[in-house]
Amino acid sequence: MPRKQQNDPNFHDQPLHNTQVAHDRSNKLVPMEAMGQALNVKYHAEDELIDKQQGSHTFVSSFAHGEKYHEAGKRDVELYIRTYNTLLRSSGEVHLNALVQAHYNIDSSLHPDARSPYPDMSAFIYSVLRLPDSIVHCSLVALGQSEEVFLQNGFRVDAWKAVTASARRRKWFYDGKDVLGVYVASVSDTDDIVPILVAFQIEWNKMYYLLNADPTTLQLLESHVDRSSPVFVEISKVLRERLHIAADDWQRLEVIWGNDLWDILQIIGRQKKSFRLRMLGGSHVGYVRATHQWWVPVRSQLDQLGLPDRPVYFVSSNTHSLVNLISGIILNREEELVEFALKSDPYLADECRKLQTGVVPGNWHNFLYFTAREWIRSSAGREFAHNLRVQEEQARGIWYVGARHGLEIDAQIIELAKLHPIEIDPRCRMPHMDILQKSEAVILNIDYPLGMAAYRMLREIMENLTHIRGIYILGKAATLNGSIGDVMVSNVVLDEHNQNTYWLDNCFNAQDVQPYLMYGSVLDNQKAVSAKGTYLQNRQYLDFYYQANYTVVEMESGPYLNAVYEDLYLTRYPMGENINFARLPYELGILHYASDTPYTRGKNLGAGSLSYFGMDVR
């Protein structure tokens, strides 16, 4: 049974804003202004990093002028946000150069070397993975809430090429020349896209100057040496050293850009990047309309299946983990996956043999799921995905609803009565599972949205489905006290968007997860803060929350809980209050796995990717 807050030692801790905590849902308190006062720091303007003298470009640190160190805090972050939001109110194009200094001033934890004359490859790779490859050719990025908005402003995105970013689900469109169009689903998308573009531009221009510092550098890039030649290795080493890029970061660029690496470096060397942004008439109503357009095909699928009035368990995760566990489709292909692992990839083959012989600890099913991620890209995997997967999933009551409109959020409807209990992952089996065949309930699982889009999506769902039985929020987060791979269970969530603090009776605890982990730890009784953006955090910002015992930094829990509040009360979610969710009419669970350690320099999602080790918590 979930633990009650009255028995939680953290429940009586001094809250972040108030001197006492409300003990029931109707007793809410007005917060003090302590947070804003504590975080206000004196603003110091920074000098330009690049002085242009006699036609050359010399990097000059602000410290060279004897300036006092600018200790950035929350005030600088809020100034940055206010700056780009007010600029984007313009009906015309906005030059991103106007935001570079504000970006420097926040001293982002994801961009610690923004002021350095040498590339911060962790920040650059982080940005590259969240932008389409065509960004290298673009100078204008247009943001809009729907296709209609783009068409009304003369951007024919319906005829443009749809492009994607490997590490961020978002609808992008490329005109084939120098313009990118992107759908924004909430203010969180703006808080995500703008700093990513600014960081990308800053690091691009550092490499531009370094590539042009010595005329022979671009000549080397244009040499067209055969990649199998030893000369190619030596030239690559020279290029890497002249760009001040570490060997492991160079290897990551080779993985991301492949054979296009040298061509892209030539593009960087030929022209500085100077993005222009244009917001196409964004509005609050536009976000609501985009969310409703996302919901229409989901509701249509429920109606076609005769399921609109069934009990619903809502899950925010992704569209592969849950289906892998309950469908058995991947585990049924064990022999094929093992053969693929042994023959196609040395790393997979080595791990496979170690697990088979018991040399290393690990879960065999996790390895199969990880192998399937690579196998699905093979010819056999693609044939399965195109011809068999949908058929086999639907036979088990799993219906996939792809995103068709502005929100790039896929959904799955899962009929519990049609699952095959014998095929469910052994770790999920329990006595009397045959009872599932009598269940009328369905699971509505969606790809986790970004930030405030979570609030709009759950609210839309709650407006249309009245029999919610459970809400489960699963995702990744930064940890201030743990390690990458740990699992965090929070019972307090502070939402930065409105300064509300939610006290939860989380249905998960450490004992629910620990038996299935081989390496990481489970940290329950944690306190989480739902931040506005990944780049919009700095050391003082993190220190402030850590001193108040907030150890989990993520983006969705607070917005989701705002929607839960509006499902319980007659009013819209409040601002700056403490809210007790100890007793809800449905089960509520929040679980995060640690993907970032912002207190560890360079350890972020741009510094690595999911490996088999990471599957321990997936």
Secondary structure, 3 states (H helix, E strand, C coil): CCCCHHHCCCCCCCCCCCCCCCCCCCCCCCCCCHHHHHHCCCCCCCCCCEEEECCEEEECCHHHHCCCCCCCCHHHHHHHHHHHHHHCCCCCCEEHHHHHHHHHHCCECCCCCCCCCCCCHHHHHHHHHCCCHHHHHCCEEEEECCHHHHHHCCCCHHHCEEEEECCEEEEEEECCCCEEEEECCCHHHHHHHHHHHHHHHHHHHHHHHHHHHCHHHHHHHCCCCCCCCHHHHHHHHHHHHHCCCCHHHHHHHHHHHHHHHHHHHHHHHHCCCCCEEEECCCCHHHHHHHHHHHHHHHHHHHHHCCCCCCCEEEEEECCCHHHHHHHCCCHHHHHHHHHHHHHHCHHHHHHHHHHHHCCCCCCHHHHHHHHHHHHCCCHHHHHHHHHHHHHHHHHCCEEEECCCCCCCCCEEEEEHHHCCHHHCCHHHCCCCHHHHHHCCCEEEEEECCCCCHHHHHHHHHHHHCCCEEEEEEEEEEEECCCCCCCEEEEEEEEECCCCEEEEECCCCCHHHHHHHCCCCCEEEEEEEEECCCCCCCEHHHHHHHHHCCCCEEECCHHHHHHHHHHHHCCCCCCCCCEEEECCCCCEEEEEEEEEECCCCCCCCHHHCCCCCHHHHHC
